[in-house]
Structure formats: C-alpha cells, structure tokens
Amino acid sequence: MCRNIHTLHNFEPRATSAEVEAAALQYVRKISGSNKPSKANEDAFNEAVHQIAHATQHLLDSLVSHGPAKNREEEAAKARARAAVRFGTA
C-alpha cells in the first residue's frame, strides 16, 4: 500500500473532506502510475479521484467502532517514533 495513504477511520475530530480527497488522489496516482495525467487522460483521472473520494467518505460514514477514538497528535507522535527507529534518526 502507498505509504502516503493514512488511516482515516476512528479519529477525533473526524477526517475532513480534504483528507479523503488527498487519500483518493494518492490511490489513483499509485494505481495509474502517474503523478500528473496527460491531457488525454486528465478527465478520467479526475473522475476516478472524485468517485473514490465519494466511496471512501461513504465507507467512513458507515463504519462503526467500539473502541475509543484515536487522538491525531498521539498517533503522529507514534509514527515519528517508528520512523526514527526505522531510519536511525534521533
């Protein structure tokens, strides 16, 4: 999976539409193999991003969680700590 796509479910505050759109864009970029589509493929690329963002938002709205919502700052700190161990930075 693309490392730039992050978990959006069960956070407080909820994922914004910008976060959902960014995840959809990263997904389409990954599967298309293109960071910026050619003019010939631009409409298809943008439509795919829109449809995936819509489906993602629908999924997030439908999911149920029985655990407490995660804190974004705490999760970011954990990710930074994992990266420091992985890449050897202090």
GILINZI-V879665 format. One record per pair of residues at least 6 apart in sequence whose C-alpha atoms are under 7 Angstrom apart, sorted by the first residue. I is the first residue (numbers start at 1). J is the second residue. If there is no record, write none. Layout:
# GILINZI-V879665
i->I j->J
i->I j->J
This chain:
# GILINZI-V879665
i->2 j->30
i->4 j->26
i->5 j->23
i->5 j->26
i->8 j->15
i->9 j->60
i->10 j->65
i->10 j->69
i->10 j->70
i->11 j->69
i->11 j->70
i->11 j->71
i->11 j->72
i->12 j->69
i->12 j->70
i->12 j->71
i->20 j->53
i->20 j->56
i->20 j->57
i->21 j->53
i->24 j->49
i->24 j->52
i->24 j->53
i->25 j->49
i->28 j->48
i->28 j->49
i->29 j->35
i->37 j->45
i->84 j->90
